[in-house]
Amino acid sequence: MPLILHLGGPRDGQVDDLPADALASSLLVYDGPRWLGVYQRVEPRRVVETPRGPAEVWAVHE
C-alpha cells in the first residue's frame, strides 16, 4: 500500500498507508468521524522520506 503524507487540514503531518485504488483520483476525501477533509495530490508529485518510508505528499484542498 502506498504511503501518503498529509499537509494541512485535520491530518497535517500524518502518514498513512492507503489502498492504491483510493488514490485513483486526484482528490482524497475523508468523511468519517475521525477523518474529515479533502486532500489533493501535490503537482508535480513529491515524495519525501518519513520514519515509515517514502511517502507521496498530498495537501489539504481548500
C-alpha positions, 0 to 999 in steps of 0.5 A: 500500500502506498504511503501518503503524507498529509499537509494541512487540514485535520491530518497535517503531518500524518502518514498513512498507508492507503489502498492504491485504488483510493488514490485513483483520483486526484482528490482524497476525501475523508468523511468519517468521524475521525477523518474529515477533509479533502486532500489533493495530490501535490503537482508535480508529485513529491515524495519525501522520506518519513520514519515509515518510508517514502511517502507521496505528499498530498495537501489539504484542498481548500 
